[in-house]
Amino acid sequence: MTSPHLKIVADAHIWGVENAFSRLPGYEVELCCVESRAINRQLLMDADILLTRSSTRVDAALLDGSRVRFAATATIGDDHYDKHWLDQQGIGWANAAGSSTGSVIEYMTTLLLELHVQNMISIPDTTIGIIGAGRIGARLASLCQKLGMKVMVNDPPRQRAEGNHSFYELNELLEQADLITLHTPLIRHGQDCTHHLIGKTELEQFNGRGIINAARGSCIDNQALLHWLDGDSTRFAALDCWEYEPTPMQALLAHPGMVIATPHIAGHSLDGKAANTAFAYLALCRFLNIEPTWQMAHDLPEAQNIKVIIPSGEPWFTLHTAATALYPLADDHATMKSWLDLTDDELPNAFSGYRRHYPVRRAWQQAPVHFSSGICAETRHLTHVIGLKTV
Ligand SMILES: O=C(O)[C@H](O)[C@H](O)COP(=O)(O)O
């Protein structure tokens, strides 16, 4: 008996896509990997499965009339999927929520340490307002508490569902936090709309100095953010996500208050991208009701020890040195700031190209740290808190 034919159209930039999806038990797979801009109605007419990253809008305009019965995005965010329409059509869909959480937490940890060593904040004296307490926001809240920060969490849907009093209203965060950071999904309509969640009104209310966005660009009105930065030279922003990606606002990128600018790579550690793929793969196996055979770990390089020369006995500086040995955040920032001279046509290519060919960055558990000399008990404790593996 011949196996049924299964045509899969996939974004070629899904990490490990060929190894993961070209063999599925019980099917004769035709895997068609293309650039995201080549994913169109015509290509999908006779496809059964669609696998995307965030740059493909999956909706009626793309899929109506096609044979596609399941679509998965190898990303945490799924705002590019018209989930209501997919449900109405009986087309299965999945996101990779939870997959690259660790990578985003490592980005956030490195960023907080970077802000500390640059004297923008003092970690233990900072009140951080976390907006959005899903997998990432909740894990970040717990980490920040362990680092001695005062943590205020805002998450209206969770507050309604859980009815407890550990959540703060957005205006309370804006009034009391020194630093706010966004970790919400992008929701364009309704009660929990997060599009321009932070706009002119909210920024006028905000008494703190710093804003971080590692959620989706348009959760913050970038024009309003630019005005806010203009209003006081002690204010600063760290953006990983930009409104109008892949064409971030040049004036915002150029602003001296834009202290850490990165091109939407918080989740892009190698292990984060591999986990994105693994989540999409497992979702497809569940949909097809088949046993998974591909194992992500077999395709990842082995862990490598990283030697860290300790600069001084000061714990936060030691942690910063170790964190940036694993993840040189300043390199991403310097690269993005170097795009200031690019034309409007060149900037989106630089932004997307850097993300596509992003330098390899390993998860901290895959890159054990070997300190050049002994570290004090407090530093040792903090290395564990931030998730470093020491040898
Ligand atoms: O939603 C996510 O997983 C992240 O924002 C991810 O970094 C998106 O990556 P992209 O598909 O844009 O490469």
The ligand as an SDF file (V2000), in Angstrom:
LIG
                    3D

 13 12  0  0  0  0  0  0  0  0999 V2000
    7.2280   35.4290   18.4410 O   0  0  0  0  0  0  0  0  0  0  0  0
    8.3960   35.0580   18.5330 C   0  0  0  0  0  0  0  0  0  0  0  0
    8.7040   33.8540   18.7200 O   0  0  0  0  0  0  0  0  0  0  0  0
    9.5310   36.0190   18.4010 C   0  0  0  0  0  0  0  0  0  0  0  0
    9.1020   37.3340   18.3630 O   0  0  0  0  0  0  0  0  0  0  0  0
   10.4370   35.6560   17.2620 C   0  0  0  0  0  0  0  0  0  0  0  0
   11.6680   36.2400   17.4800 O   0  0  0  0  0  0  0  0  0  0  0  0
    9.9070   36.0090   15.9170 C   0  0  0  0  0  0  0  0  0  0  0  0
   10.8820   35.6580   14.9620 O   0  0  0  0  0  0  0  0  0  0  0  0
   10.6700   35.7610   13.4030 P   0  0  0  0  0  0  0  0  0  0  0  0
    9.6320   34.8020   12.9970 O   0  0  0  0  0  0  0  0  0  0  0  0
   10.2010   37.1720   13.1410 O   0  0  0  0  0  0  0  0  0  0  0  0
   11.9880   35.4500   12.8250 O   0  0  0  0  0  0  0  0  0  0  0  0
  1  2  2  0
  2  3  1  0
  2  4  1  0
  4  5  1  0
  4  6  1  0
  6  7  1  0
  6  8  1  0
  8  9  1  0
  9 10  1  0
 10 11  2  0
 10 12  1  0
 10 13  1  0
M  END
$$$$
